[in-house]
Amino acid sequence: MKRIVTIVALICAMTFQVNAQSIEVEPIRKDTVAENVRKNAEAAVKLADKNPKDGMKQLRAADALTAAALDDKSQFDRAIDYAHKALKIAQAQKELKDTLLAGSCMVLSKIYLFQNSMDNAIDYLEMAVDAYKKELGRYDPVTIYNRLYAGRVIISAYPDTRRGFLHILQAFYDNDTAPADKRIKSMPRINVQMNEAMELFLAAYVNSNRYAVPTVMMDGEKYFIVQTRDWCVGQPLVNWMTPNILRSEAERQAHAGEDIIVVNDKTSEFRRLTKEEGQQCRLEFEYRFNADTHDIDVNPNSGSVMYFPPQTYNEIVRRFQEFKDRCR
């Protein structure tokens, strides 16, 4: 329920513009809101029906019916019908104009969001961003804003945080790298959106690496690393490289290879490496794209990350602790 409320708030906060002109509604009393919305929708439908080749009128009808559907859910089917009419006209354009394609996809996305049909909603939302980019350009403020909006909706609605995070990241990146006269000047004031997205992404990253262990090849055999200077098994495989990256070169050289413990492929034999052995224990990555197979050929000696089932992982943690207790 919280997710739906968040999405609805995002939709309501968005100033949805299908073109420079919009339907204006006179201020109305609370008890007549639904009736006025219904009348507004029917007026838009009549205009659309009289002008079946006018994509903007089909789009306005779809948008007005969507508003009416919040009180009368049977209107959603009509809204979808008019949105698809607008979409069909937009797709027939030899050259995109009036952001009709983007607007049609946006309305369809909004309808499906209200219906809690997330896959459809997000697909159309991303189609809208692509349409804005194609018609207006990647660095146009409208494109950047709608990419930011899309990212916010997706990161609130979709289980894979990466999908929304990438849009938010690109929106801020594109604004930073856009020509000076194209930039949205107030973007730095809403940098909390980037921070929030990063925190959500990091939380998802931590959760996905809860049962992860790095692997390395030594003397032709695969080993799992269960302890480094900065990390040990039993903790999510997160922030295990950053402390060393942030050290000075002198510090890295002085402590390279220290405090490394590995376990063999069968997770039955633990070894504390000497400093010299630890210096040879490197996570090297060697791979190339195979144009013939359209796959990536990975060197068998390359390092990787292994994701264990929770029960297996917890057993490794237990054995690791027993090994450390014996070494005291």
C-alpha positions in Angstrom: 0.0 0.0 0.0 2.8 2.4 0.9 4.4 1.8 -2.5 1.1 2.7 -4.4 0.7 5.8 -2.3 4.3 6.9 -3.1 3.7 6.3 -6.8 0.4 8.2 -6.8 2.2 11.1 -5.1 4.9 11.1 -7.7 2.3 11.1 -10.5 0.3 14.0 -8.9 3.5 16.0 -8.3 4.5 15.7 -12.0 3.3 18.6 -14.2 2.2 16.5 -17.1 2.1 18.6 -20.3 1.1 17.1 -23.6 1.8 20.4 -25.4 1.8 24.1 -24.7 -2.0 24.2 -24.3 -3.8 22.3 -21.6 -7.4 21.9 -20.5 -8.2 24.4 -17.8 -10.8 23.6 -15.2 -12.5 26.3 -13.1 -12.0 26.0 -9.3 -14.7 23.8 -7.9 -16.1 22.7 -4.6 -15.0 19.5 -3.1 -18.4 17.8 -3.4 -18.5 18.5 -7.2 -15.0 17.4 -8.1 -15.9 14.0 -9.4 -18.8 15.3 -11.5 -16.6 18.1 -13.0 -13.8 15.6 -13.8 -16.4 13.3 -15.5 -17.8 16.2 -17.6 -14.3 17.3 -18.5 -13.5 13.8 -19.7 -16.7 13.6 -21.8 -16.0 16.9 -23.4 -12.4 15.8 -24.3 -13.8 12.5 -25.7 -16.3 14.4 -28.0 -13.5 16.5 -29.3 -11.4 13.4 -30.0 -14.2 11.6 -31.7 -14.8 14.7 -34.0 -11.1 14.8 -34.9 -10.0 11.1 -35.1 -6.8 12.0 -36.9 -5.7 14.6 -34.3 -3.3 12.8 -32.0 -3.3 15.5 -29.4 -7.0 15.4 -29.0 -6.9 11.6 -28.6 -4.2 12.2 -26.0 -6.2 14.8 -24.1 -9.1 12.4 -24.0 -7.0 9.6 -22.6 -5.6 11.9 -19.9 -9.0 13.2 -19.0 -10.5 9.7 -18.8 -7.6 8.6 -16.6 -8.5 11.3 -14.1 -12.1 10.2 -14.2 -11.1 6.6 -13.7 -9.8 7.4 -10.2 -13.5 7.5 -9.2 -14.9 5.2 -11.9 -12.4 2.4 -12.7 -14.5 1.4 -15.8 -13.0 4.5 -17.5 -9.6 3.0 -17.5 -10.4 0.8 -20.6 -11.6 3.9 -22.4 -8.5 5.8 -21.4 -6.3 3.0 -22.7 -8.3 2.9 -26.0 -7.8 6.7 -26.6 -4.1 6.5 -25.5 -3.5 3.8 -28.1 -5.2 5.9 -30.8 -2.8 8.7 -29.9 0.1 6.3 -29.9 -0.8 4.9 -33.3 -0.9 8.4 -34.8 2.4 9.3 -33.2 4.1 6.1 -34.5 3.0 7.0 -38.0 4.8 10.3 -37.9 7.7 10.4 -40.3 9.3 13.0 -38.0 8.4 13.2 -34.4 6.7 16.4 -33.4 4.8 17.9 -30.5 6.1 15.2 -28.2 3.0 13.2 -29.1 4.8 9.9 -28.9 6.3 10.7 -25.5 3.0 12.0 -24.2 1.1 8.9 -25.4 3.6 6.6 -23.7 3.4 8.7 -20.5 -0.4 8.5 -20.3 -0.3 4.7 -20.9 2.4 4.5 -18.2 0.2 6.5 -15.8 -2.8 4.3 -16.5 -0.9 1.1 -15.9 0.6 2.6 -12.7 -2.9 3.3 -11.3 -3.9 -0.3 -12.3 -0.8 -1.6 -10.5 0.4 -3.3 -13.7 4.0 -2.4 -13.1 5.8 -4.2 -16.0 3.6 -2.4 -18.5 3.8 0.9 -16.7 7.6 0.9 -16.5 8.0 -0.2 -20.1 5.9 2.7 -21.4 7.6 5.1 -19.0 11.0 4.2 -20.5 9.6 4.4 -24.0 8.5 7.9 -23.2 12.0 8.9 -22.1 13.4 7.4 -25.3 10.9 9.4 -27.3 11.8 12.6 -25.6 15.5 11.9 -26.2 14.8 11.1 -29.9 12.7 14.2 -30.5 14.2 16.8 -28.3 17.7 15.5 -27.7 19.5 13.8 -24.8 20.5 17.2 -23.1 17.1 19.0 -23.5 15.8 20.0 -20.0 12.5 18.2 -20.8 14.3 15.0 -21.5 16.5 15.3 -18.4 13.5 16.1 -16.2 11.4 13.2 -17.5 14.3 10.8 -17.1 14.6 11.9 -13.5 10.9 11.5 -13.0 11.0 8.0 -14.6 13.8 7.0 -12.3 11.9 8.1 -9.2 8.8 6.2 -10.2 10.7 3.0 -11.2 12.9 3.0 -8.1 9.7 3.3 -6.0 7.8 0.6 -7.9 10.1 -2.0 -9.3 11.9 -4.7 -7.4 15.2 -4.4 -9.3 16.6 -1.1 -7.9 19.2 -0.9 -10.7 16.6 0.0 -13.3 15.4 3.2 -11.7 18.9 4.1 -10.3 20.4 4.2 -13.7 17.9 6.7 -15.0 18.5 9.0 -11.9 22.2 8.7 -12.3 22.0 9.5 -16.0 19.7 12.5 -15.4 22.2 14.1 -13.1 25.1 13.2 -15.3 23.4 14.5 -18.4 22.6 17.7 -16.7 26.2 18.2 -15.5 27.6 17.5 -19.0 24.9 19.4 -21.0 25.8 22.6 -22.7 25.6 25.5 -20.2 22.4 27.0 -21.8 20.6 23.6 -21.6 21.2 22.7 -18.0 18.5 22.7 -15.4 20.0 25.3 -13.0 18.1 24.0 -9.9 19.3 20.4 -10.2 22.0 20.9 -7.5 19.2 21.9 -5.1 17.5 18.5 -5.5 20.7 16.5 -5.2 18.9 14.7 -2.3 17.2 12.7 -5.1 20.6 11.3 -6.2 21.6 10.6 -2.6 18.3 8.8 -1.9 18.7 6.7 -5.1 22.3 5.9 -4.1 21.2 4.8 -0.6 18.5 2.6 -2.1 20.9 1.1 -4.6 23.5 0.5 -1.9 20.9 -1.2 0.3 19.9 -3.5 -2.6 23.6 -4.1 -3.3 24.3 -5.1 0.3 21.3 -7.4 0.3 22.3 -9.1 -2.9 25.8 -9.8 -1.6 24.7 -11.1 1.8 25.9 -14.6 1.0 28.7 -13.8 -1.4 32.4 -14.8 -1.3 35.2 -13.9 -3.6 37.1 -16.7 -5.4 40.7 -16.8 -6.6 42.9 -19.3 -8.4 46.2 -20.4 -6.7 48.5 -23.1 -8.2 45.7 -24.1 -10.5 43.2 -24.7 -7.7 40.1 -22.6 -6.8 39.9 -21.1 -3.3 37.4 -19.0 -1.6 38.7 -15.9 0.2 37.1 -15.8 3.7 39.2 -13.1 5.2 41.2 -10.0 4.1 42.6 -7.2 6.0 39.3 -5.3 5.8 36.6 -8.0 5.6 35.7 -11.5 6.6 33.0 -14.0 5.8 29.9 -13.5 7.8 29.5 -10.0 6.6 28.0 -9.0 3.2 30.6 -8.7 0.5 30.4 -4.9 0.5 33.1 -2.3 1.0 35.7 -5.0 1.0 37.9 -3.2 -1.6 37.2 0.5 -0.8 39.4 0.8 2.3 42.5 -0.4 0.4 41.7 1.8 -2.6 41.6 4.8 -0.3 45.0 4.1 1.2 48.1 5.7 0.0 50.3 3.8 -2.4 52.9 3.5 0.4 50.3 2.0 2.8 49.1 -0.5 0.2 52.6 -1.7 -0.5 53.5 -2.0 3.2 50.5 -4.2 4.1 49.9 -6.0 0.8 49.1 -9.7 1.4 48.5 -9.5 5.1 45.7 -11.2 7.0 44.4 -13.3 4.1 42.6 -16.6 4.9 41.3 -18.9 2.2 39.3 -22.2 2.1 39.5 -24.8 -0.6 36.9 -25.5 -3.2 35.2 -28.1 -1.0 35.1 -25.6 2.0 36.9 -28.2 4.1 40.4 -26.9 4.5 41.3 -23.4 5.7 44.7 -21.8 5.2 46.1 -18.6 6.6 48.4 -17.3 3.8 51.9 -15.9 4.5 52.4 -12.3 3.5 54.4 -13.5 0.5 51.6 -16.0 -0.5 49.0 -13.3 0.0 50.8 -10.9 -2.3 50.4 -13.6 -5.1 46.7 -14.0 -4.3 45.3 -11.5 -6.7 41.8 -11.1 -8.1 42.7 -10.8 -11.8 40.1 -10.5 -14.5 40.9 -11.6 -18.0 38.2 -11.9 -20.6 37.4 -11.0 -24.2 34.3 -10.8 -26.4 34.0 -13.7 -28.8 32.6 -12.3 -32.1 31.8 -15.8 -33.4 29.8 -17.0 -30.5 28.6 -13.5 -29.3 29.7 -14.5 -25.8 32.4 -13.5 -23.4 35.4 -15.9 -23.1 36.7 -15.8 -19.5 40.2 -17.0 -18.6 39.8 -20.0 -16.2 42.2 -18.4 -13.8 40.2 -15.2 -13.5 38.7 -14.3 -10.1 35.0 -14.1 -9.5 32.3 -13.9 -6.8 30.5 -17.0 -5.6 26.9 -16.7 -4.3 26.0 -19.5 -1.9 22.7 -20.7 -0.6 22.2 -19.3 2.9 22.5 -22.7 4.6 25.8 -23.5 2.9 27.1 -20.0 3.5 26.3 -20.2 7.2 28.1 -23.5 7.5 31.2 -21.9 6.0 31.0 -19.1 8.6 30.7 -21.7 11.3 33.8 -23.6 10.1 35.7 -20.4 9.7 35.1 -19.4 13.3 36.2 -22.9 14.5 39.4 -22.5 12.4 40.1 -19.1 14.0 39.4 -20.4 17.5 41.9 -23.2 17.0 44.5 -20.8 15.8 44.4 -18.7 18.9 
